[in-house]
Amino acid sequence: MAEYIVLSVSVVVGAVVGLFLLILLLLRLKSKMIFGIYPRKGLFYHLKYVIALVVLKRMRYKFYHRNEEDLNKQEYLQNLDRPQELSENPKSYDVVSFMAANIKGEKFMVTLERRRRGIIRACIYMWLPDYGLLASPKLPDMLYFTTDGDQENNEFKGNGFHIYPKEPMKSWCIKYEGPLQQVSEGKELQVKLNLEFNSTSSHFDYNRDLSPAVIADSIARESWNEAFYIMCVNVHKFLEKRTHYEQNGELRGDLQIEGVGGKALKLNGFRDHSFGTDRCLSTINRYVYFSLFLDDGTSMVVGNLSQPSFFLSSLKVGYICTKDGIHKPITKCNFELYTYGEKGVPPNHQNFIVHTEETSYFVQIQVEDCAVRYMGGNWESKVYNQFFRCTVNGVQGHGITEYLYRHNGGRPEEVCHQDPEWYQRIRKFERTLSNCEDDSEMFFF
């Protein structure tokens, strides 16, 4: 009798183990791919979706929700919102950006990224009905040098830019003094810009606040192989390497144009702050990122990121921010990268539907202007910034889009030869370390 029981238990255990191994084997199956990059929903998509959703919610609780009190303390928020100290890690970065628009059609964008040795990557765009597009004259290159290479730059400052927190999580100042190019006329205008951003919402942390539904959807399309499980075990390390949050608010100030006079500006917008050690552009296939500011005070951020090396070949991101400053994460969106600009040129019309838990939004976009810039020490990415007007569920608005593509052409010699001698020397040394151009993101830039 005892032998029979042992045999029965062994059979059951064996069956359970076999079933478990079979499930793991089935979860490894690859979905059919669109253009060899974007996975469709496979046969076991719904099972993987449920598993991913449960795991994500548990991880959210472990890393964030059970620590909510500490994450909302004033001391923590002040440290989070200041310029970050760049570590010894060669990929260390710290970025602030602002995007805004108003009912007049005026649009504004500025971004400044701090890197080691006083290097910054910066640009500014203004779209004004009377002038068209005004842009940094150095574009499409964004690289600036604020020190001699032996010192660090501890501020978002240099080459006419100065962006700094006046009161953490509440108010930031944006100042720029220098030339801007009037793109349509091809001439430079000396300008002085003085803006203040005042928040009207709490901050939206992408690690903490993105809807688990959009993350589970992306993960459920992937092949769950050994590399995937290794990533899951080490997910806390990935979270430590990248922080990105956004905050909605209002931009007010004035623009002085030499020989013309002053202009008061008032725009609805948002700011973002990103920092860490894992922003290697060479691992991103492409992304699209919409910032919409509607006439009724609502704003929207909608994006789609393709980073296959991180098992996120098609991750939808974003939220709706009401005029009262309440964030509502998007739970679903039918904007697919492969249907918009996959050949390398973004379209001038885009229509798609965004869902939150409560509401659906039909978005219609008509592009008014477009500009190109390159990101990375070796121009790893090419970015199209589109300036558009839009309609969302019948409400008019304006906004800015970023279409980012992987760029393999490198930074041209006619641009590189203008760099300081110390930078050229180190770049030359860097290229001797490896034949892989992707190392340009790995050394210290």
N, C-alpha and C positions, 0 to 999 in steps of 0.2 A: 504493500500500500504506500509506504514511504517513498519507494523508488518511483512509483507511478506519479506521486505528487511532485517529486523533484523533476521528473521528466516533463510533466505538464507545465510547471513553472518555467523550465528551460525553453520549452517551445514558445510560450507566451512572450518571454523576454526576447527570444530570438526574433519573433515576429514583430515585436515593437521596435527593436533595433533595426531590423530590415526595412520596416515601414519608414522609420526616421531617415535612414540612409537614402531610401528611394525619394522621399520628399526633398532632401538636400540635393539629390541629383537632378530632380525636376526643376528646382529653383535655379539651378545653374544654366538652364537652357537659355540661349540667346533669342531675343525677339527679332523679328524682321526689322531691318534698318532702312530708313529713308535717307538717300544720298550717302549711305554708309556711315552716318553719324547719329541720326535721331531714331531711337528705338520706338517701335509701335507697342501697343498693349499686347502682351503675349498671352498664351493660353492660361497661365497661372497668375495673370495680373491681379485679379481680385483677391486671391489668397495672399499674395505678397503685399498688396495694399493694406489689408487688415493687419497683417503682422507688423508692417512698417509703422502704421498709425499707432498701434499699441506701444511699440518700443519707443517711438518718438515722444509720446505723452509721458512715459515713465522717465525718459531722459530729461525732458523739460522740467519735470518736478524735481529731479535730483540736482540739476545744475542751477536752476533759477527759482522756481516757485517756492521751494521750501526755504530759500534764502532771500525772499522778497524784502523782508525788513531791512537786512543789511544793504541790499542793492538800491534802496531808496533813501539811505542816509545821506545827509548833506555833504559830509566829508567825502564819501565815495563818489557822488555826482560831481563835486568840484574837481577831484583828481581825474575823473573820466573826461571832463570837458576842457581841460587845459591842453596846451601843446605838450605832447608826450616826449619823454626823453628817448632818443634813439639808442637802441642797444648796440652791442658789439656785433650782433648778427648782421651779415652783409646785406640781407634783404629787408632790414628794418625800414619802416616808412611811417609817415603821419600825414594825413590829407584832410583838408577842409574844402567844401564846395557849397555854393549857393546858386539856386535857380529861382527865378521869379518872373511874373508877368502881371499885366493889369488889363482892365476893360478897354483901354485905349489901344492895345496891341503892343505896348512897349514891353520888351523882354530883356532879361539880364541873366548872365551866367558868369561865374568866376570859380576857378579851381586852383588850388595851390598845394603841391605835394612836397614835403620835406624829405630829403634823403641825406645820407652820410656825407661828411666833408663839406657842408655848406651848399650842397646842390639842391636846387628847387626845380620843380616842373610846374609851370604856371601858364594860365591863359585867362583872358577876359573877353567876353562878347557882350555887345549891347545892340539890340535891334530897335530902332526908333523910326516911326513913320516918316519923319522929316529928313532923316539921314540914311535910312537903310541900315545895313549892318556895319557896326564899328567893331574892330577886332585888334588884338595884340599884333603889332607890326612884325614880330619875329615868327609868327605862325606861318607854316604848319609845325615848325619846331617849337617845343615847349621848354627846352633846357636852358636854365640860367645858373650862374655861379655867384654866390654871395660872399665867399671867403677865398683864401689862397690855397685851399685844399688841406691845410693843416689844422683848421679849426672847424667846429661845428656851428650850425645856426640853430639856436634854441627857440626861434620865433617863426611865425608865418610872415616873413618879412624879407624884402629884397627886390631890387630892380623896379622900384616905384610902388610895389605892393606892400600893404601892411594890414593883416587880418588878425584880430585878437578878441578874446572874450572880455566884455565889460563886466558882466555878471554871469557866472557859469550857469548854463541851462536856461538863461533868461534873455541875455542881450549880448550881441557881438557887433563889433565895428569893422567896416570894410572901407579901406582907403586905397586910392590909387592916384598917382600923379605921374603923368608922362604922356607919351604919344599913343594914339589909337588910329588905326588906318580905316578910313572910309572906303570900304571895299569896292563899292560901285564906281567911285571916282578915282580910286587908286592914289589918294593923297592922305597925308598924315595930319591929324588934328591934335594939338596939345590940350589935354583935358585934366581936370581935377575932380575926382569922384569921392564923395564923403557920404557913406550910408550907414545906417544902424538897423540891425535885425533884432526885432523883439518877438519872442516866442508867444504863441497862442495855444500851445498844446504841450503835453508831456513828450518825451522822446520815444521813438519807435526803434527798438533794438532788433536787428535782423536775426540774430541768434536766438533771441527769446520770444519775439512777437510774430514772426511769420506764421501763417496758418500751417499746422501740421498736415492738413489735407494736400496742399500743393507740394510739400516735400515728399510725402508718402507717394503721391502720384508719380513724381520723377524717379524715386528709388525703385518703385514697383516695376518700372519698365526695364530696369537694368538686369544684367546677369549677375547673380549672387555667387561669385566664385571666391577663391581663397583670398584674393586681394581685397574683395569687398568686406569679408568678415574681419580681416586684419584692420581695415579702416574703421569698422564699427567698434572694435575693441579699443582703438586709440582715438576715438572721436573727441575725447576731452582735450587731447593735445592739439587737435586741429582748432577747436574752439578758442584755445588760449592764444593761437597764432593770428587770429583775425577778429577785429571788433568793428562793427559798422552800425551806426544809428543815425536816425534822421529826426528832424523836429520842424514842425510847421510854424509859420509866423508871418510878420509883416516887415517889409523893407521900406524905410523912409530916409530921405536925404536930398542931396542936390548934386547936380552935374554942372561943372563949369567948363565951357568950351572957349578957348582963346579966340578973341575977335568976334565972338557971337554973344556971349553972356551966359547967364545961369538958367538952369531948368530944375524945378522941383520934381522929385520922383516919389511915387507911392505905389508899391507893388505887393501883391500876395506871393508868398514863396515858401521855400523850405531850405534848410541847411543840412548837410551831412558831415559826419566826422568818421574817418576810418583810420585805423592804425594797427600795427602788428608786424609780423615777419613773413607773412605768406600772401604775397600779392604778385606772384610771378605771372606776368602777362602771357608768357610763352605757353602756359598750360590752358589758356582760355581759347576755345574755338571761336566763339563770337557771342555777343549779347546785344539786346535792344532794350532801351530804358526810356519810358515816357514819363514826363512830368507835366501834368495838366492843372491849370488854375482857372476855375470857372467863375463866371460873373456873379454867382450867388454866394461866393465865399467857400465853396467846396473845393478841395484839391485832391488829386489822384496821382499815385505813383504806380506804374505797371511795367513789369519787365519780364524778360525771358533770358536766362543764362544757360550757355552750353559749355560745360567744363567736363568732358568725358573722363579725364584722368581722375576726377573726384567723384565718379559715378553719379554725375548730375548732367546728363546730356541735354536735358530740356527742363530746366527748373523755372516755374512761374513764380514771380515775386511781386510784392506790392501791397497797397492798402488804399482805402478811401479815408480822407480826413474831413470830417464835417466842419461847417463854419463855427461850430462850438468847440472844435479841437478834439473831437473823439475819433480815435483810429479804429477802423474796421478792416481787418486783414482780408485780402482777396482769397477766396477758396477755390476758384476755378476761372480759367480764361481760355478762349479759343484762339488767341494769338499764337501762331506757331512759326518758329524761325524759318522753317523750310519753305513757307509760302510768302515770305516777305524779304526780298533782297538777298536771297541765298547766293546769287551770282556775284555779289560784291558791290552792288549799287542799290541803295535803299529807294523804295518807291515814294512818290509824292502824295499818294492817297493811301490811307489805311483805315479799315473798318473792322472792329472786333467787339466782342461781348465780354464783360468782366462781371464776375459774381462775388458777392459776399454772402454771409449766412442769411441776411435778410432781403437783399435787393440785387437786381441785375442792372447793368449799365451798358447801353449801346453807345460805343465811342466812334465818332467820325472825325478824321483828321485830314486837313488840307495844308500842305507845306507852302510857306511863303518864301523861305530863303534857306540856304544850306552852306555850311563851311566844313573844311577838312583840317584835321590836325593829327599828329602822330604822338603816341605815348610810348614811354620806355627809353632806356639809355641807348638802345640800338633800334629804335622805332619798331618795337615788337608788335604794336597794334596800330591800326588805322581807324580813326573815329570820324564819322560824319555827324555833325550836329545840325539838326533841322529845327527851324523856327516856324511854328505853325499856328493856325487858328483851328478851333475844334468845336464840336457839338456833342454833348453827352446827355442823352435822354431829353433833347430839346433845349438844353441850357447851353448858351454860348460860352466860349472861353479861349484861352491861348496857352501855349506851352512850348517846351523844348524836348527834342528827342536825341538820344545818343545811339547810333548804330556802330558797334565796335566789331572789327574784323581782324583776324590774324594777319600780320604783315611780315613777309619774309625778305623784303628788298633791302633791309638795313638802312642805316642813316647815311645819306650821301656824303661823299668826300667834300663837296663844295660847302656843306654845312659843318662838317667836322673840323675843317681846317681853321674855323673861326674860334674853336674852343681854346681855353688856356693851355699852355704848354704842359703843365703838370697833369692835366686831365688826358691829353693826348698820349703822354708817356705811359700813364697807368693803363689806359685802354689797350695800348700796344702790348704791354706786358701781359695783360689779361688774356689777349688772344693767343699768346704762346702757351697758355695753360691747357687749352683744349681747342679742337677744331669745331666744337659745338658753339654756334653763335648764341645759343640760349644762355650761356654763361654770363652774358652782359647783365642779366638780372640777378646773378648770383654773387658777384664779387663785392661791391659795396655801393653800387649806384641805386 
